[in-house]
Amino acid sequence: MTALLRALAVLPLWFYHALGTGMGWLIYAASPRYRRILTQNLSAAGYETVALRRAVVAETGKGVAELLPVWFRSQANAAGLMRDVRVGDVIARAQARGKGIIFVTPHLGCFEVTAQWYTHTHGPMTVLFSPPKKGLITPFVMGGRGKPNLTLATPDMRGIRSLFLALKAGEAVGILPDQAPGRGEGEWAMFFGRPAYTMTLVERLRQSTDAAVVMAYAERLPGGRGYRGYAEPMPPRLEAESPARHLNRALEGLIRRCPSQYLWGYNRYKVPSGVEAPFKQQQFGVPGDGEK
């Protein structure tokens, strides 16, 4: 099966984006729950136009379909999909400190291609990822994501330790910061005007290692032409602002640059099992444990 996926991955990116657009609309039509979450999240962020919602549906589908070429092409080929890189000297300055880099990459654009590009052009990276709940697809995910210089770390004690060790060695780590962490691994902070259980791992890593924190994402270019990469330092933390709110505010700034390419259909505001909701769920529309 892996050999077949590698063979299919050579098809042009525009093909997968066209296919993904259709997939996005099929998912939107088939899942009332997905439609509801997507619409609620957009509305809470102040995005209520039909045009933007349509664009989000299409871009979300593209994000699924493009995984095949990004995962199953060679690392050099996948990295080459980054047609325009706008990082200035951010990465060079962070590397020069010698204390490692924490790449904070939200579910914005093609977040998978950023790690492929960095490990091909700059050096080793350890990426935190959650294994698929369906074990049958785990070998394909591991085979697709696993590339030279790219180490995968699971969100457990062993995986977190590997992140610390990578930073201590002056290497880079990659984290998707807009996922709902498990109990004891986050705190409630506002995200687009609603409380979201937000990971504290980024701040713990930074405090323990003094690593540089760099925001990064890859914007999907039209017509299947590839991606435009961005990297920049975290904005300064405001007075009396919690680390979790600081992180969410920084993410909001990135997302508002190309809102159509954010994963609005993800249930970002769920209450993880065993975590107490901060306010009345009815007030904010925050789903409880029974709705993940």
URCORGI-V950689 format. One record per backbone hydrogen bond with DSSP energy under -0.5 kcal/mol. NH is the residue of the N-H (numbers start at 0). CO is the residue of the C=O. If there is no record, write none. Layout:
# URCORGI-V950689
nh = (NH & NH)
co = (CO & CO)
This chain:
# URCORGI-V950689
nh = (4 & 5 & 6 & 7 & 8 & 9 & 10 & 14 & 15 & 16 & 17 & 18 & 19 & 20 & 21 & 22 & 23 & 24 & 25 & 26 & 27 & 28 & 29 & 30 & 31 & 34 & 35 & 36 & 37 & 38 & 39 & 40 & 41 & 42 & 43 & 44 & 45 & 46 & 47 & 52 & 53 & 54 & 55 & 56 & 57 & 58 & 59 & 60 & 61 & 62 & 63 & 64 & 65 & 66 & 67 & 69 & 70 & 71 & 72 & 77 & 78 & 79 & 80 & 81 & 82 & 82 & 83 & 85 & 85 & 86 & 89 & 92 & 93 & 94 & 95 & 96 & 96 & 97 & 98 & 100 & 101 & 102 & 102 & 103 & 103 & 104 & 104 & 105 & 107 & 108 & 109 & 110 & 112 & 113 & 114 & 115 & 116 & 117 & 118 & 119 & 120 & 121 & 122 & 124 & 125 & 126 & 126 & 127 & 128 & 130 & 134 & 136 & 137 & 138 & 140 & 141 & 142 & 143 & 144 & 145 & 146 & 146 & 149 & 150 & 150 & 152 & 154 & 155 & 159 & 160 & 161 & 162 & 163 & 164 & 165 & 166 & 167 & 168 & 169 & 170 & 171 & 172 & 173 & 174 & 176 & 178 & 180 & 184 & 186 & 188 & 190 & 193 & 195 & 197 & 197 & 198 & 199 & 203 & 204 & 205 & 206 & 207 & 208 & 209 & 211 & 213 & 213 & 214 & 215 & 216 & 217 & 218 & 218 & 220 & 223 & 224 & 226 & 227 & 228 & 228 & 229 & 230 & 231 & 233 & 240 & 245 & 246 & 247 & 248 & 249 & 250 & 251 & 252 & 253 & 254 & 255 & 256 & 257 & 257 & 260 & 261 & 262 & 263 & 265 & 267 & 269 & 270 & 271 & 274 & 282 & 283 & 284 & 285 & 286 & 290)
co = (0 & 1 & 2 & 3 & 4 & 6 & 7 & 11 & 11 & 12 & 13 & 14 & 15 & 16 & 17 & 18 & 19 & 20 & 21 & 22 & 23 & 24 & 25 & 26 & 29 & 30 & 31 & 32 & 33 & 34 & 35 & 36 & 37 & 38 & 39 & 40 & 42 & 41 & 45 & 48 & 49 & 50 & 51 & 52 & 53 & 54 & 55 & 56 & 57 & 58 & 59 & 60 & 61 & 63 & 64 & 65 & 66 & 67 & 68 & 73 & 74 & 75 & 77 & 78 & 80 & 226 & 226 & 83 & 228 & 84 & 86 & 88 & 89 & 90 & 91 & 92 & 93 & 94 & 93 & 170 & 211 & 100 & 172 & 101 & 213 & 102 & 174 & 103 & 105 & 260 & 217 & 108 & 109 & 109 & 110 & 111 & 112 & 113 & 114 & 115 & 116 & 117 & 117 & 148 & 171 & 124 & 150 & 173 & 152 & 128 & 132 & 133 & 134 & 134 & 136 & 137 & 138 & 139 & 140 & 141 & 144 & 149 & 146 & 124 & 148 & 126 & 128 & 153 & 155 & 156 & 157 & 158 & 159 & 160 & 161 & 162 & 163 & 164 & 166 & 165 & 123 & 100 & 125 & 102 & 174 & 175 & 178 & 181 & 197 & 195 & 193 & 190 & 188 & 186 & 195 & 176 & 184 & 199 & 200 & 201 & 202 & 203 & 204 & 205 & 99 & 101 & 211 & 231 & 103 & 229 & 107 & 216 & 227 & 225 & 220 & 221 & 80 & 218 & 83 & 226 & 216 & 85 & 214 & 212 & 237 & 241 & 242 & 243 & 244 & 245 & 246 & 247 & 248 & 249 & 250 & 251 & 253 & 253 & 254 & 257 & 258 & 106 & 261 & 262 & 265 & 266 & 286 & 269 & 271 & 279 & 279 & 280 & 280 & 284 & 287)
